Amino acid sequence: GQQLNQSPQSMFIQEGEDVSMNCTSSSIFNTWLWYKQDPGEGPVLLIALYKAGELTSNGRLTAQFGITRKDSFLNISASIPSDVGIYFCAGPNTGNQFYFGTGTSLTVIP
Amino acid sequence: SQTIHQWPATLVQPVGSPLSLECTVEGTSNPNLYWYRQAAGRGLQLLFYSVGIGQISSEVPQNLSASRPQDRQFILSSKKLLLSDSGFYLCAWMGGHLSYNSPLHFGNGTRLTVT
């Protein structure tokens, strides 16, 4: 399967700080997806990106589809305690097999 | 709207026992269906995916099998569980009557502990 490398692996930040994480692929994707997973639950879709260079926001979250189509970035502004969780990037190959990054664990300190 | 149901939520099974996890999707037709396994809260590994009834593709060799007896039903099975089968199993769907660019949507998962 395809490899998606996500960084950083974990983050510990103070409430109110901004967060940045990224995802890189060994091959080109035509779609990039960002998910958040709370403990014991399934991942929930945050943002979907469908076009190289696209910048999309969802509240305090902003994600970008890299120009090379091999990377994507997720930013969270003014973090709050409920932002805690694991964030995953994902992308489908041409056969609609979805591959996931290794995840970024976010801890927000009040 | 579309919903996905996965059960049971938790399961404790002895080594060597059989397994059956079920997943159903409502509100769409002809979806692509997926089974993922997640170990230790990180890294989703694609196990099986299906583009239609009776059509199953396996990503990795393993002790598990999958079946799709109906359009919106996906079952994960094992004849004899191993300790290494423990993990968090997630069912997901995409597509159906939606566009090609439909993202993946997950169920709430099944926590399987093999003892």
Contacts between the chains, C-beta under 8 A, distances in Angstrom:
chain1	res1	chain2	res2	distance
A	1	B	46	6.5
A	1	B	59	6.3
A	31	B	101	6.1
A	31	B	103	7.6
A	33	B	103	5.1
A	33	B	104	6.8
A	35	B	106	8.0
A	39	B	41	7.2
A	40	B	109	7.3
A	40	B	111	7.1
A	41	B	108	5.7
A	41	B	109	6.7
A	42	B	6	7.9
A	42	B	90	5.3
A	42	B	92	7.7
A	42	B	106	3.4
A	42	B	107	5.4
A	42	B	108	5.1
A	42	B	109	5.0
A	43	B	44	7.5
A	43	B	90	7.6
A	43	B	106	5.2
A	44	B	106	7.4
A	45	B	103	5.3
A	45	B	104	7.5
A	45	B	105	6.8
A	48	B	101	7.5
A	48	B	103	4.8
A	50	B	101	5.3
A	86	B	41	6.6
A	86	B	42	6.8
A	88	B	44	6.9
A	90	B	104	6.8
A	92	B	104	7.7
A	96	B	32	5.5
A	96	B	49	7.5
A	96	B	51	7.5
A	96	B	94	6.7
A	96	B	95	6.9
A	97	B	46	6.2
A	97	B	49	5.9
A	97	B	57	7.9
A	97	B	59	7.3
A	98	B	34	6.9
A	98	B	46	7.0
A	98	B	92	7.6
A	98	B	94	7.5
A	98	B	104	4.9
A	99	B	46	6.9
A	100	B	36	7.9
A	100	B	43	7.2
A	100	B	44	4.2
A	102	B	42	6.4
A	102	B	43	5.6
A	103	B	42	4.9
A	103	B	43	6.6
A	105	B	42	7.7
